[in-house]
Amino acid sequence: MVHDIMPGTEELLQKEMVTAYVGIDPTADSLHIGHLVSIMMLRHLQACGHKPLAVLGGATGMIGDPSMKSVERNLLDEETLRKNQEGIKKQLYRFLDFTSPAPNAAELLNNYDWTKNYTFLSFTRDVGKHITVNYMMSKDSVRKRICGEEREGMSFTEFTYQLLQGYDFLHLYETRHCRLQMGGSDQWGNITTGTELIRRKSGGEAFALTCPLITKADGGKFGKTEQGNVWLSPDYTSPYTFYQFWLNVSDEDAVRYVKIFTMLGREEVENLIAAHAEAPHLRELQKRLAKEVTCMVHSEADYLAAVEASQILFGHATPDALRKLDEKTFLAVFDGVPACDIDRTALPQNIVELLAVATPVFPSKGECRKMIQGGGVSLNKEKVSGADFAVTPEHLINGKYLLIQKGKKNYFIICVK
């Protein structure tokens, strides 16, 4: 998990309880799995007896970090930021212990609280004079934007970001004896600006540790699907879809991710990887990874429901299991399955009329009757008993869907409007 580490950091961590922080800009009201890497750093830190600080960027979020970005981020208003912070706060409580009576209990802070009353003149006098423009211009995140091919340039607003983040580190150093900042490798420049500011302003010593930016084995962006980000909130990414993301990672990615995104011990991880190498077709490593992360982010009940939902499409699930699915999970399970709409007044209706006339499931009534007689048609995972079967509103899943199955693998969804 270590990409860059400042000399002396490891010795410090072995010597005493260290207070360390990770900053999270609240650009949405949910974290996504891209945030999980730094959150796992804080989780491991606390498990080793150190004190984690999660710092929400209520102030820096109003500006936008230029690191690894080619264009300026849209600025957020205070009301949106507050809403986003509340959503993130609830999620962080799943990963860190904020209530422990131990001295290493986690703390959740907001940099807006110590920045909001700082006047521009005071900031430039107290902070700006300690860091030269030459030093700031030397950072990759600044140099690439100013000297890049697109020549988009950088606003003064973004240019000041590393000073604000550096001041966060200084403030936490002075008020909470925080001596370590952690983050993704793209944050190295911002973090070291903080260590330099601490050295120049107070003569103190602070440290930096970054983790790699996680990508997929094919070089693609980690945490992205065709539908967009994989979010930690079930409102944006259902636990089923979340589970499926981890279940479907490549063998190479599974080997890396099980070390980063789980709290399994080294010996167990090595045994899992060795067993997977002998029988990769069983995908046991992916299954264990998906279980660990889904239980950690959501719950064991959500994990079990996701496994059961997976069986509906690929196994021998019961009609009861199908009916237990909420609408979001139902649609996620059958994403890509052909669908059509009918009016609610069309029910009740004879099964043959429904499938061969009202909808295009079958091209003709004769073919539909023949397949029903052969036991090849199911409604909501139950075999249709005969061609005179009547489909009624009581059959609707979530009050609006009918699931038709032709043979073993061909599904069709009828949406009742």
N, C-alpha and C positions, 0 to 999 in steps of 0.2 A: 504493500500500500504506500510505500515511501518513494517519492520521486526526487525531491530535493530536501536536504536537511542541513541546517546551519551548524557548523562545528560547535561542539559543546552541548548540543541539545540532548543527545542520548545520555551523556554523563549527568546532566541536570535531572532528567526523568528518573534515573536510577538512585539519585542522592536524596530527593525530598518530594513531598507532595507539591505538584506543580499546578497552578491555575492556568488554563489555556482556553482560547476562544476561537470560534468559527463564526464568521459573519454570513448572514443570509439576507439578501435583498428581497423584500416582500412584493415581488412584481405580480403575484397571483395569490388567491386566497387558499391555495393548496401547494404543497411541495410536490415535485415529481421525482422520479427515481434517479435523475441526474444529481439531485441534492443528497441522495442516500449515502454517497461516498463520504462526504465530510461529516454527515450525521453519524456514520459508523465509526469514524475516527474519534468523535466525542464519546461514543458508546464504549469503545475499547479503552479510551483514556480513563473513563470513570471506573470501568471494571478493574483497571490496574491501580486504583486508589487515588487517582488525580482528580482535580476539580474542573468540570467542564462549564464554560459559559457559552450560551447560544445568544448571539447578538443580532437582533432584527434591525435591518437598515432603514428605519423610518426616515432618517435624514438622507443617507446616501441613496436610498431608493428614489428620492425625488430628483436625483441627478442622473444616475445611470453609469455603471462601470464600463469604460471603453475597452477593457481587456477582451481580446478574441472577437471583437465586433468591428464590422467595416462601416457601419452607419450608426448614427446617434439613436439611442433609445428614446421612446416617447416618455415624457415626464408624467408622473402620477400626482393626482391631487391628494390632500391629506385625508379626506374621507375614504377614498379608495384604499389608501395605504393602511388605515386603521382596520378596515374590514379584512384586508389581506393578512394583517398581523394576527388577528384573532383566530383566523382559520389555521395559520401555521402554528400558533401557540398550542392549540388542541392536539395537533399531530405530534409535536415534539415530546409531549408528555408520554407518548407510547414508547419512546426510545430511551429517555433519560430519567433518572430518579431525581425529581425536584423536591421531594418531601422527606427525604432521609434526614435523621438528626445528626448524621455523620458530617464531619467538616468538609467532605468532598461532594456534598449535595449540589446538583446542577442548579444554575441560575439562568433565568431568561431576562435579557435586557433589551433596551431599545435605544439606539444611538441618537434618536430625536430628542430624548430627554436631556442629554447633556450638550446638545448642539443648538436647540431652538432659541435659546436666549443669548447666544454668542453673536455679537455684532461683527459685521464685515471688517471694520477697522481693527477691532481687538484680535480677530482671527489672523489677519495679515501681519499684525505686529507680533503676536505671541507665537504663532506657528509658522507663518510664511517665511519669516526672516531666517529660519533655521535650515531650510531646504533650498538649495539653489535651483534655478531654472535649468542649468546644465545637467544637474543630477536627475531632475524630472524628465528631461528630454532624452536621457540615455535609456529609459525603460522601453522594452520591446513594444508594450501596448501603446505607447505614445509614438515611438518612432515609425512603427508600421502604418499608423493612420496618417501621419504627416508625410511620410516618404513613399507610401504605397502607390501602386499603379493607378488606382482610381482617383487619387488626389482629392478625396472627399474633405480632407482636413479634419480638424477637431475644434469644437467650441471651447471657450474658456471654462464653461460649466463642467464639461467632461474632464478638462485638463486638471481641474482642482480636485477631482475624485481621489487621487492617491494621497493628497494632503489631508482630506477629510478622513479617509481610512487610517492614515498614519496617526491622526489625532485620536481616533478611537482607541488605538493600541496604547498611546501615551496616557489617555484618560484612565483606561483599565489598569495600566501599570501603576499609576499613582493612587488610584482609589481601591483597587482589588488585588494588588500585587500580582497582576497577570503578567507572566514572563514569556508566554509562548502563544503565537498565533498560527493556526492551521488553515488549510484550504486547498483548492485545486491548484495544479501547477501553473495555470494562467494567472494566479494571484501572487506569484513570487515577487514581482516588482512592487506591488502595493504593500505586501507584508514587510519586505525589507525597507521600504520607505519608513514604515512604522518603527522598525528596530533602529534605523538611523536617527529618526527624530528623538527617540528615547535617549540615545547615546549623546546627541548634541545638546538637548535641552536639559536633561537631568543627570547626565553622566552615568546612567544605568545601563545594564546589559539585558537584552531581550533576544528571543530566539524565533526561528521560523521552521515550519515543517509542512511540506506540500505532498499531496498524493497525485498520481497520474490522472490525467483526464481520461475517463473510461470510454473507449470506443469498441465497436464490434470487431470481430476477426477480419471482416471484409473491409474495414476502414470506415464503415458507416457510423452515424452518430448514435451513441448509446441512449436507450430509452425512447427512441422514436419508432413509431409504427406508421402504417399507411393512414391511420386515423389521427396521428399527431403524438403528443407526449403521453407517456404512461404516468398517470398521476397517482398520488397516494390517497387522495380522497375518493371514496366510492361513488360520489356524486358525478365525478368526471370519468373515472375508469372503474368499471365494476370489478369486484374481487375475482370474478371468473376470468375476465379479460386480463387482469393483473397476473393471475396464476398462469394463464396460457402464455403470457410473454416469457416468463422464466422457464416454463416447460419446453418451449420451442427454441431456446437458444442453442447455438451450435456446440459441438463437443469441446472445441477449443475455448469458447467463451465460458462454458460451464465450469471448466477447470479454473479459470481466473476468477469468475464471479463467486464461486463457493468459498473462496478464501477471503473475499472482500465483504460480501453482503450477508454472511452468517456469523454467529458466535461459536461455531463448532471448533473444537480443539484441533491442534495441528495433527495429532495422530489419527483422529477420526477423519479429517479431511484427506490425509494421505491414503488412508485405507479405502475411502470412497473413490478417489481418483484411480487407484490401482485396480479396484474391482471394475470400474467403468472401462478401463483400458482393455480388460479381458473380454468384456461383453458389451460393447458400446451400443449395440442394437436394442438392448433392454432399456436404455436411457435412464438408468437408476440414478445417475448423478443429477440429471435435470429434474427428476421427480423429487429428489431430496432438497435440491436448491429451491424449487418452487414451493415446497412445503414450508421450509424454514422462513423464507422471506414473506410468504403470504400470511403465515401465523404471526410473524413479528409486526407487520404493517397493519393487518386487519385483525383476524382472530382465528382460533382453531376451527370454530364453527363455520366461518367464511371459507376456510380452506376445504373442509369436508364437503360443504355445499358446492364448491367449485369442482372438486373431484367427481361428485355425483352428477353435476351438470355435464362434465366432459363425457361421462358414460352414456348420456342420452344420445349423443351424435355418433359415438364410436363403439358403444357397447350394448348391453342388454338392460337398459334402464326400464323402470316401471312407469305406468301412467301417473302414479302418485308423485314420483320424482319430477315428472314434467310439470305437473300442476303446482308444485311447490316453488317453481321458479318465479322470481319477480320479473316484471316486464323487461327491464334493462338486461338482465341475464339471459332471458329467453331470446331477445333479439341478438345478443352477442353470440350465443351458442349457434344460432341459425343465420349468422351473418353471411350474405352471399347466396342464400337459398332463394330460388325463384319465388316471387310473391305476386298476388293480385288482390284487388279490392272488390268487395260486393257490398251492397246496401243491407243494412240491418233488417229491413223488411223482407229480405229474401229467405229468412229463416222463420219457421222450420221448412226444410226442403228435402226431397228424396236425394240420397247420396249420389245416384247416377246422374240425375238432373244437375246437381250441384257441380260435379266434377267434369261432366262432358258438355254441359250447355252453359251454365252460369259462369264457369271458369274454364280455362284452357288446360286443366290438368291432364285430361284425356282427349284425344282427337275425335272420338266417337263413343256413343253409348254402348255399342256392341263390345268394343275393346275394354271399356270400363267394367261391364257386367262379367266378361270373361275373366278378368284379373281378380275381381272380387270373389268369384266362384272358386278360383284357384288359391284363395287365401293370401293374395299378394297385395292387398290394400289395407292400410291401417289409418285410423283416425285417432290422433293424440296417443299414439303408441298402443292402441288396442285394435285387434283385427276387426274389420267390418264383417258382420255376420252374414249379410246377404244383400242382394240388389234392392230389396224393399226397405232398407234401413233409412230411418229419418234423422236428419241432423237438425238439432234444436239449439236455441240460445244457451241451454244448460251445458252444451259441449264446449263453449268458448273458454279459452285459456286467457286469464287476466281480463275476462269480459270482452275480448275483441279478436282473438286469434284461433284459427283451426290449423292443426298440423297434419298434413297428409303425407303418407309414406307409400311409395310405389316400389315394391320389391324390397331389397335390403338397403339400398343406398340413395335412392332418389326421393328427396324431400320437396315439399311444396307448402308454402304458407298462404292461407286465405285470411286476409284482413277484413274484418267486418266493421264498416264505418257507421 
